[in-house]
């Protein structure tokens, strides 16, 4: 099953905000980048992703799960923009910083390391396992 990374500025939408939505989850709306949108269009219910705090913190803080596949973004009337719904699964016991990712040669090809501006990005199986281990979780 594919894995992903979702970036959010914590003063706009934080891990705590995501957790507060419970199992119902929340639209991952407002994405206005074609590559990020296409990544969301490829997602299936049950896909997992990392929740990344950008700007403030710059760290992976939790794991989310896709709970609704791609659908029109409710924040716009423009039919080009879609989103998925996400629910929080679990926090990382130890957040993994961007600095840590950049310093680890095993993550040299990770999209976060090479294109940190992309708001929704794929994560390989090896990257997923390593980030989970660095964050104090056994990979699912």
C-alpha positions in Angstrom: 0.0 0.0 0.0 1.4 3.4 -0.9 2.5 5.9 1.8 2.4 9.7 1.7 3.5 12.8 3.5 1.1 15.7 4.1 2.5 19.1 5.0 0.6 21.7 7.1 1.6 24.9 8.8 0.7 24.2 12.5 -0.7 27.7 13.0 -3.2 26.9 10.2 -3.9 23.2 10.8 -1.9 21.3 13.4 -1.6 17.7 14.4 -3.8 18.6 17.4 -6.5 20.0 15.1 -6.4 16.7 13.0 -6.6 14.6 16.1 -9.6 16.6 17.3 -11.6 15.6 14.2 -11.6 11.9 15.4 -12.4 9.0 13.1 -14.6 11.2 10.9 -11.5 13.0 9.7 -11.2 16.2 7.7 -10.8 17.3 4.1 -7.2 18.0 3.2 -8.4 21.0 1.3 -6.7 24.1 -0.1 -4.0 22.3 -2.2 -3.4 24.3 -5.4 -0.5 22.4 -6.9 -1.1 19.9 -9.7 1.5 17.4 -8.6 0.1 17.4 -5.1 -3.4 17.1 -6.4 -2.5 14.2 -8.7 -0.9 12.5 -5.7 -4.2 12.8 -3.8 -6.1 11.5 -6.9 -3.9 8.3 -6.7 -4.8 7.6 -3.0 -7.1 4.9 -1.8 -8.9 4.5 1.5 -6.5 3.0 4.0 -3.4 4.6 2.6 -1.2 6.0 5.4 0.8 9.2 5.5 3.0 11.2 7.7 1.7 14.5 9.1 4.4 17.1 8.8 4.5 20.5 10.5 6.0 22.9 8.1 7.5 26.3 8.9 7.1 26.0 12.7 8.8 22.9 13.9 9.6 21.4 10.5 9.0 17.8 11.7 7.0 14.7 11.1 4.7 14.5 14.1 2.1 11.8 13.4 0.5 9.2 11.1 -2.7 9.8 9.3 -4.9 7.6 7.1 -7.0 8.3 4.0 -10.6 7.9 5.0 -12.2 9.2 1.8 -10.8 9.1 -1.7 -10.3 12.1 -4.0 -13.4 14.4 -4.4 -14.0 18.0 -5.2 -12.3 20.5 -2.8 -15.1 22.2 -0.9 -13.1 25.4 -0.6 -13.4 26.3 -4.3 -15.8 26.1 -7.2 -12.9 25.4 -9.6 -13.3 21.8 -10.8 -9.5 21.3 -11.2 -8.9 21.0 -7.4 -9.6 17.8 -5.5 -8.8 16.6 -2.0 -9.0 13.5 0.2 -10.2 13.2 3.7 -7.7 12.2 6.5 -8.0 10.9 10.0 -5.3 10.8 12.7 -4.0 7.4 13.5 -1.2 7.9 16.0 1.5 10.4 17.0 5.1 9.7 16.6 6.6 9.3 20.1 9.6 11.2 19.0 9.0 13.8 16.1 11.4 13.4 13.2 12.8 16.8 12.1 13.6 17.9 8.6 17.2 18.4 9.8 17.4 14.7 10.9 16.0 13.6 7.5 18.5 15.7 5.6 21.4 14.4 7.7 20.6 10.7 7.1 22.1 9.5 3.9 19.5 6.7 3.7 16.9 9.5 3.1 18.9 11.3 0.5 16.3 10.5 -2.2 13.2 11.4 -0.1 11.0 14.0 -1.7 10.9 15.9 1.6 14.7 16.3 1.4 14.8 17.3 -2.2 11.5 19.1 -2.8 10.4 20.3 0.6 7.8 22.7 -0.9 5.6 20.0 -2.3 2.6 19.8 0.1 1.5 16.2 -0.6 4.2 13.8 -1.6 4.9 10.0 -1.9 7.1 8.2 0.6 8.8 4.9 -0.3 8.5 1.7 1.8 12.2 2.1 3.0 11.7 5.7 3.9 8.5 4.9 5.7 10.2 2.2 7.8 13.1 4.4 8.6 11.1 7.4 9.7 8.9 5.1 11.8 12.0 3.7 13.5 13.5 7.2 14.0 10.2 8.3 15.5 9.9 5.4 17.9 7.3 3.3 16.1 7.5 -0.1 14.6 6.4 0.1 10.9 2.9 -1.2 10.3 
